[in-house]
Amino acid sequence: MNPYINESNLTREIYPLPDDIHVLLKNYDVLEAYKRRPDFQKNDYIGWIGRAKRKETREKRINQMLTELKEGNKYMNMDYTEK
């Protein structure tokens, strides 16, 4: 379960928030930025990271997510403006 996603907003698979990613979101001081993102974006990030086959790919995706949340202007390498 991902406590930061309102599951009634999504009709597709809901990905649970892994403990290690939750800790990283806190440690990198981006948990609030993550919580402010739309539910589909939070779910997409976790699903995308979870589908990585190699450890290196997973780490790269986590780093991309953390950077995008910190900078606040990107989502999956696309421009993003918080509403």
N, CA, C and O atoms as a MOPAC input file, in Angstrom:
PM7 MOZYME 1SCF
protein

 N      0.82900 1    -1.18300 1     0.00000 1
 C      0.00000 1     0.00000 1     0.00000 1
 C      0.87500 1     1.24800 1     0.00000 1
 O      1.92400 1     1.28300 1     0.64300 1
 N      0.44200 1     2.25400 1    -0.71400 1
 C      1.13500 1     3.53500 1    -0.73200 1
 C      0.25000 1     4.53800 1     0.00000 1
 O     -0.78000 1     4.95500 1    -0.53100 1
 N      0.63500 1     4.92800 1     1.20500 1
 C     -0.22900 1     5.79600 1     2.00500 1
 C     -0.41600 1     7.18600 1     1.41900 1
 O     -1.26300 1     7.94200 1     1.89400 1
 N      0.35100 1     7.53600 1     0.40200 1
 C      0.27300 1     8.87200 1    -0.17700 1
 C     -0.56100 1     8.91300 1    -1.44800 1
 O     -0.61800 1     9.94600 1    -2.11500 1
 N     -1.20600 1     7.81000 1    -1.79100 1
 C     -2.04100 1     7.74500 1    -2.99000 1
 C     -3.48100 1     7.47600 1    -2.58700 1
 O     -3.75800 1     6.55900 1    -1.81300 1
 N     -4.38400 1     8.26900 1    -3.10900 1
 C     -5.81400 1     8.03500 1    -2.94300 1
 C     -6.20600 1     7.02600 1    -4.01900 1
 O     -6.36600 1     7.38900 1    -5.18500 1
 N     -6.35900 1     5.77600 1    -3.63400 1
 C     -6.57600 1     4.70300 1    -4.59600 1
 C     -7.85600 1     4.86800 1    -5.39600 1
 O     -7.97000 1     4.30800 1    -6.48700 1
 N     -8.81200 1     5.61100 1    -4.89300 1
 C    -10.05500 1     5.80100 1    -5.64300 1
 C     -9.83600 1     6.66300 1    -6.88200 1
 O    -10.69900 1     6.71200 1    -7.75900 1
 N     -8.68300 1     7.34700 1    -6.96600 1
 C     -8.37300 1     8.17400 1    -8.13100 1
 C     -7.79600 1     7.36800 1    -9.29100 1
 O     -7.72300 1     7.87200 1   -10.41200 1
 N     -7.39000 1     6.14300 1    -9.04400 1
 C     -6.71900 1     5.35000 1   -10.07100 1
 C     -7.47700 1     4.05600 1   -10.32700 1
 O     -7.98600 1     3.42600 1    -9.39900 1
 N     -7.54400 1     3.67100 1   -11.58600 1
 C     -8.22300 1     2.42500 1   -11.93500 1
 C     -7.23200 1     1.33600 1   -12.32300 1
 O     -7.63200 1     0.19900 1   -12.57100 1
 N     -5.97500 1     1.66000 1   -12.37700 1
 C     -4.96400 1     0.65900 1   -12.72200 1
 C     -4.26100 1     0.17000 1   -11.46200 1
 O     -4.59500 1     0.58200 1   -10.35100 1
 N     -3.29100 1    -0.70700 1   -11.64400 1
 C     -2.56900 1    -1.27300 1   -10.50400 1
 C     -1.93700 1    -0.17800 1    -9.65100 1
 O     -1.33600 1     0.76100 1   -10.17300 1
 N     -2.08100 1    -0.31000 1    -8.34100 1
 C     -1.47900 1     0.61700 1    -7.38700 1
 C     -0.21900 1    -0.04500 1    -6.83300 1
 O     -0.27800 1    -1.14700 1    -6.28700 1
 N      0.91300 1     0.63100 1    -6.97700 1
 C      2.17500 1     0.07200 1    -6.51900 1
 C      2.45500 1     0.50400 1    -5.08500 1
 O      2.34100 1     1.68600 1    -4.75900 1
 N      2.82100 1    -0.44700 1    -4.22500 1
 C      3.14600 1    -0.08500 1    -2.84400 1
 C      4.45900 1     0.70400 1    -2.79600 1
 O      5.36200 1     0.47700 1    -3.60100 1
 N      4.54700 1     1.61300 1    -1.86100 1
 C      5.75500 1     2.41300 1    -1.68400 1
 C      6.78000 1     1.58700 1    -0.91200 1
 O      6.57200 1     1.29600 1     0.26600 1
 N      7.89300 1     1.20200 1    -1.56300 1
 C      8.91500 1     0.41800 1    -0.86100 1
 C      9.52200 1     1.22400 1     0.29500 1
 O      9.68300 1     2.44100 1     0.20800 1
 N      9.84800 1     0.52600 1     1.36000 1
 C     10.40500 1     1.18200 1     2.54600 1
 C     11.67300 1     1.96700 1     2.23200 1
 O     11.86500 1     3.06800 1     2.74700 1
 N     12.54900 1     1.40200 1     1.38000 1
 C     13.80700 1     2.09300 1     1.09200 1
 C     13.56000 1     3.41000 1     0.35900 1
 O     14.27100 1     4.38800 1     0.58800 1
 N     12.56700 1     3.44200 1    -0.51200 1
 C     12.26400 1     4.68200 1    -1.23100 1
 C     11.63300 1     5.69500 1    -0.28100 1
 O     11.91300 1     6.89000 1    -0.37000 1
 N     10.79000 1     5.22600 1     0.61800 1
 C     10.19600 1     6.12400 1     1.61400 1
 C     11.29100 1     6.79200 1     2.44200 1
 O     11.23700 1     7.99700 1     2.69000 1
 N     12.27200 1     6.02300 1     2.86300 1
 C     13.39300 1     6.56500 1     3.63900 1
 C     14.17000 1     7.58300 1     2.80400 1
 O     14.53500 1     8.64500 1     3.30700 1
 N     14.42200 1     7.26800 1     1.54400 1
 C     15.15200 1     8.19900 1     0.67800 1
 C     14.37700 1     9.50100 1     0.47500 1
 O     14.96500 1    10.58200 1     0.48800 1
 N     13.07400 1     9.40200 1     0.28900 1
 C     12.25900 1    10.61000 1     0.13000 1
 C     12.39200 1    11.51000 1     1.35600 1
 O     12.46800 1    12.73200 1     1.23400 1
 N     12.42000 1    10.89700 1     2.53000 1
 C     12.59600 1    11.67500 1     3.76500 1
 C     14.00800 1    12.24500 1     3.85200 1
 O     14.19300 1    13.43000 1     4.12900 1
 N     15.00400 1    11.39000 1     3.61200 1
 C     16.40200 1    11.80300 1     3.75800 1
 C     16.79400 1    12.90400 1     2.77700 1
 O     17.60800 1    13.76700 1     3.10700 1
 N     16.22900 1    12.88100 1     1.59100 1
 C     16.53700 1    13.90000 1     0.58000 1
 C     15.58500 1    15.09200 1     0.67200 1
 O     15.60800 1    15.98500 1    -0.17500 1
 N     14.75100 1    15.09400 1     1.70800 1
 C     13.83500 1    16.20100 1     1.99200 1
 C     12.90800 1    16.50700 1     0.81200 1
 O     12.65800 1    17.66700 1     0.48400 1
 N     12.40700 1    15.44600 1     0.18500 1
 C     11.47500 1    15.62600 1    -0.93700 1
 C     10.15200 1    14.89200 1    -0.70700 1
 O      9.34400 1    14.77700 1    -1.62900 1
 N      9.92700 1    14.40200 1     0.49400 1
 C      8.68900 1    13.68000 1     0.77300 1
 C      7.47400 1    14.57500 1     0.55200 1
 O      6.47700 1    14.12800 1    -0.01600 1
 N      7.54000 1    15.81400 1     0.98600 1
 C      6.40200 1    16.72600 1     0.79300 1
 C      6.17400 1    17.00000 1    -0.68800 1
 O      5.02800 1    17.09100 1    -1.13000 1
 N      7.24500 1    17.13300 1    -1.45600 1
 C      7.11000 1    17.33500 1    -2.90500 1
 C      6.46700 1    16.10500 1    -3.54300 1
 O      5.63100 1    16.23200 1    -4.43700 1
 N      6.85500 1    14.91900 1    -3.08600 1
 C      6.26000 1    13.67600 1    -3.58400 1
 C      4.76800 1    13.64400 1    -3.26500 1
 O      3.95500 1    13.29700 1    -4.12200 1
 N      4.40800 1    14.00300 1    -2.03900 1
 C      3.00400 1    13.96400 1    -1.61800 1
 C      2.13500 1    14.94700 1    -2.40200 1
 O      0.94500 1    14.70200 1    -2.59800 1
 N      2.72300 1    16.05400 1    -2.84900 1
 C      1.96300 1    17.05600 1    -3.60500 1
 C      1.72500 1    16.65800 1    -5.06000 1
 O      0.85300 1    17.22600 1    -5.71800 1
 N      2.47900 1    15.70000 1    -5.56300 1
 C      2.30000 1    15.28000 1    -6.95200 1
 C      0.96100 1    14.57200 1    -7.11000 1
 O      0.44700 1    13.99100 1    -6.15400 1
 N      0.38800 1    14.61700 1    -8.32600 1
 C     -0.86200 1    13.87900 1    -8.57100 1
 C     -0.66000 1    12.38300 1    -8.31000 1
 O      0.44700 1    11.86200 1    -8.45300 1
 N     -1.73300 1    11.70800 1    -7.93100 1
 C     -1.64300 1    10.28000 1    -7.61400 1
 C     -1.04600 1     9.46300 1    -8.74600 1
 O     -0.25400 1     8.55400 1    -8.50000 1
 N     -1.41500 1     9.77300 1    -9.99100 1
 C     -0.88900 1     8.97400 1   -11.10000 1
 C      0.62000 1     9.13300 1   -11.21900 1
 O      1.30200 1     8.17800 1   -11.59000 1
 N      1.16200 1    10.30400 1   -10.91800 1
 C      2.60900 1    10.49700 1   -10.99500 1
 C      3.32500 1     9.72500 1    -9.89500 1
 O      4.35000 1     9.09100 1   -10.14800 1
 N      2.80100 1     9.77300 1    -8.69400 1
 C      3.40800 1     9.01600 1    -7.59200 1
 C      3.42000 1     7.53000 1    -7.93500 1
 O      4.42300 1     6.84400 1    -7.73400 1
 N      2.30800 1     7.04800 1    -8.44800 1
 C      2.19500 1     5.63700 1    -8.80000 1
 C      3.12400 1     5.28600 1    -9.96700 1
 O      3.76900 1     4.23800 1    -9.95700 1
 N      3.18900 1     6.16600 1   -10.96800 1
 C      4.07600 1     5.92600 1   -12.11300 1
 C      5.53100 1     5.83300 1   -11.68300 1
 O      6.25000 1     4.93500 1   -12.12100 1
 N      5.96800 1     6.74400 1   -10.83500 1
 C      7.35600 1     6.70000 1   -10.36100 1
 C      7.65900 1     5.35500 1    -9.70200 1
 O      8.66500 1     4.72300 1   -10.02100 1
 N      6.80100 1     4.91600 1    -8.78900 1
 C      7.06600 1     3.68400 1    -8.04300 1
 C      7.01000 1     2.46500 1    -8.96100 1
 O      7.84000 1     1.56300 1    -8.84200 1
 N      6.04700 1     2.43000 1    -9.86700 1
 C      5.97000 1     1.32000 1   -10.81200 1
 C      7.17500 1     1.26600 1   -11.72900 1
 O      7.71700 1     0.19200 1   -11.98800 1
 N      7.59800 1     2.42400 1   -12.22300 1
 C      8.74600 1     2.52900 1   -13.12900 1
 C     10.01500 1     2.05700 1   -12.43300 1
 O     10.80800 1     1.31300 1   -13.01100 1
 N     10.20200 1     2.49000 1   -11.20000 1
 C     11.37300 1     2.05700 1   -10.43400 1
 C     11.30100 1     0.55300 1   -10.17500 1
 O     12.30600 1    -0.14800 1   -10.29600 1
 N     10.13600 1     0.06600 1    -9.82400 1
 C      9.96700 1    -1.35100 1    -9.50800 1
 C     10.15800 1    -2.28500 1   -10.69300 1
 O     10.48300 1    -3.45800 1   -10.51400 1
 N      9.95900 1    -1.77200 1   -11.89800 1
 C     10.12700 1    -2.61000 1   -13.09600 1
 C     11.57600 1    -2.72500 1   -13.55900 1
 O     11.86000 1    -3.46000 1   -14.50400 1
 N     12.48100 1    -2.02700 1   -12.92600 1
 C     13.89700 1    -2.11400 1   -13.30600 1
 C     14.39700 1    -3.53700 1   -13.06800 1
 O     14.13500 1    -4.13600 1   -12.02500 1
 N     15.10800 1    -4.05500 1   -14.03700 1
 C     15.62100 1    -5.42500 1   -13.92500 1
 C     16.98800 1    -5.47500 1   -13.23700 1
 O     17.32000 1    -6.45100 1   -12.56500 1
 N     17.76100 1    -4.42800 1   -13.41200 1
 C     19.10000 1    -4.39500 1   -12.82200 1
 C     19.15800 1    -3.38100 1   -11.68700 1
 O     18.44600 1    -2.37700 1   -11.69000 1
 N     20.01300 1    -3.66300 1   -10.72900 1
 C     20.19900 1    -2.77100 1    -9.58700 1
 C     20.61300 1    -1.37100 1   -10.05000 1
 O     20.13300 1    -0.36700 1    -9.52400 1
 N     21.50900 1    -1.31800 1   -11.03800 1
 C     21.99500 1    -0.03200 1   -11.54100 1
 C     20.86100 1     0.78800 1   -12.14900 1
 O     20.79500 1     2.00500 1   -11.97100 1
 N     19.97800 1     0.11400 1   -12.86200 1
 C     18.83900 1     0.80500 1   -13.47300 1
 C     17.90700 1     1.33100 1   -12.39500 1
 O     17.42500 1     2.46100 1   -12.48000 1
 N     17.65600 1     0.52100 1   -11.39000 1
 C     16.78600 1     0.95400 1   -10.28900 1
 C     17.36700 1     2.18800 1    -9.60300 1
 O     16.64900 1     3.15200 1    -9.33600 1
 N     18.66600 1     2.15400 1    -9.32200 1
 C     19.31800 1     3.29000 1    -8.67200 1
 C     19.24800 1     4.54300 1    -9.54400 1
 O     19.00900 1     5.64000 1    -9.03900 1
 N     19.45400 1     4.38200 1   -10.84300 1
 C     19.38700 1     5.51500 1   -11.77300 1
 C     17.98600 1     6.12300 1   -11.76300 1
 O     17.83800 1     7.34500 1   -11.75400 1
 N     16.97600 1     5.28700 1   -11.76400 1
 C     15.59200 1     5.77000 1   -11.76200 1
 C     15.24100 1     6.46300 1   -10.44600 1
 O     14.55500 1     7.48500 1   -10.43600 1
 N     15.71400 1     5.90200 1    -9.34900 1
 C     15.48200 1     6.54700 1    -8.05300 1
 C     16.13400 1     7.92700 1    -8.04300 1
 O     15.52100 1     8.90500 1    -7.61700 1
 N     17.37000 1     8.00100 1    -8.50900 1
 C     18.07200 1     9.28400 1    -8.53700 1
 C     17.35200 1    10.29200 1    -9.42100 1
 O     17.27200 1    11.47200 1    -9.07800 1
 N     16.82900 1     9.83800 1   -10.55500 1
 C     16.08200 1    10.73700 1   -11.43000 1
 C     14.84200 1    11.26300 1   -10.71400 1
 O     14.55200 1    12.45800 1   -10.76600 1
 N     14.11300 1    10.37400 1   -10.04600 1
 C     12.91600 1    10.79700 1    -9.32400 1
 C     13.26900 1    11.81700 1    -8.24200 1
 O     12.61000 1    12.85000 1    -8.12400 1
 N     14.30600 1    11.53100 1    -7.45300 1
 C     14.69800 1    12.44200 1    -6.37800 1
 C     15.09500 1    13.80900 1    -6.92700 1
 O     14.73400 1    14.83900 1    -6.35800 1
 N     15.83300 1    13.81500 1    -8.02200 1
 C     16.24400 1    15.07600 1    -8.64700 1
 C     15.04200 1    15.84700 1    -9.15700 1
 O     14.93500 1    17.05400 1    -8.94100 1
 N     14.13600 1    15.15500 1    -9.83300 1
 C     12.95000 1    15.81900 1   -10.36900 1
 C     12.08300 1    16.38700 1    -9.25400 1
 O     11.53600 1    17.48100 1    -9.39200 1
 N     11.95500 1    15.66500 1    -8.16300 1
 C     11.16700 1    16.16700 1    -7.03600 1
 C     11.85400 1    17.36000 1    -6.37600 1
 O     11.19500 1    18.31700 1    -5.97100 1
 N     13.16700 1    17.29900 1    -6.27100 1
 C     13.92300 1    18.39200 1    -5.64500 1
 C     13.82400 1    19.66400 1    -6.48400 1
 O     13.59700 1    20.75100 1    -5.95300 1
 N     13.99700 1    19.51800 1    -7.80100 1
 C     13.96000 1    20.68300 1    -8.68600 1
 C     12.52900 1    21.14600 1    -8.93900 1
 O     12.28200 1    22.33400 1    -9.14500 1
 N     11.58800 1    20.20100 1    -8.92400 1
 C     10.17700 1    20.53400 1    -9.01400 1
 C      9.63600 1    20.86700 1   -10.38300 1
 O      8.45300 1    21.18400 1   -10.50900 1
 N     10.45400 1    20.80700 1   -11.41200 1
 C      9.98700 1    21.23000 1   -12.73600 1
 C      9.97600 1    20.11400 1   -13.78100 1
 O      9.80500 1    20.38100 1   -14.97000 1
 N     10.15600 1    18.87900 1   -13.34900 1
 C     10.17700 1    17.75000 1   -14.28600 1
 C      9.37700 1    16.58600 1   -13.72400 1
 O      9.23900 1    16.42000 1   -12.51300 1
 N      8.85900 1    15.79200 1   -14.64300 1
 C      8.20200 1    14.52500 1   -14.31900 1
 C      8.54700 1    13.57600 1   -15.45000 1
 O      8.11400 1    13.77700 1   -16.58400 1
 N      9.31600 1    12.55200 1   -15.15600 1
 C      9.75100 1    11.57400 1   -16.15500 1
 C     10.41000 1    12.28200 1   -17.35000 1
 O     10.12900 1    11.96600 1   -18.50600 1
 N     11.27600 1    13.22600 1   -17.05100 1
 C     12.00800 1    14.01700 1   -18.04900 1
 C     11.12500 1    14.93000 1   -18.88600 1
 O     11.58000 1    15.46200 1   -19.89900 1
 N      9.88100 1    15.12200 1   -18.48900 1
 C      8.99000 1    16.05800 1   -19.18500 1
 C      8.79500 1    17.27900 1   -18.29400 1
 O      8.86500 1    17.18400 1   -17.06900 1
 N      8.55200 1    18.41400 1   -18.91700 1
 C      8.28600 1    19.62200 1   -18.14300 1
 C      7.06600 1    19.41800 1   -17.26100 1
 O      6.08700 1    18.79000 1   -17.66100 1
 N      7.14600 1    19.96200 1   -16.05200 1
 C      6.05000 1    19.83200 1   -15.09600 1
 C      5.92600 1    21.13000 1   -14.31700 1
 O      6.92300 1    21.69300 1   -13.86500 1
 N      4.70600 1    21.59700 1   -14.16600 1
 C      4.41700 1    22.76800 1   -13.34700 1
 C      3.41200 1    22.35900 1   -12.28500 1
 O      2.32600 1    21.86700 1   -12.59200 1
 N      3.78800 1    22.57000 1   -11.03800 1
 C      2.88200 1    22.22000 1    -9.93800 1
 C      1.66800 1    23.13300 1    -9.95600 1
 O      1.77900 1    24.34100 1   -10.16800 1
 N      0.50200 1    22.52700 1    -9.72900 1
 C     -0.73900 1    23.31000 1    -9.73700 1
 C     -1.17800 1    23.65300 1    -8.35200 1
 O     -2.20400 1    24.31000 1    -8.17400 1

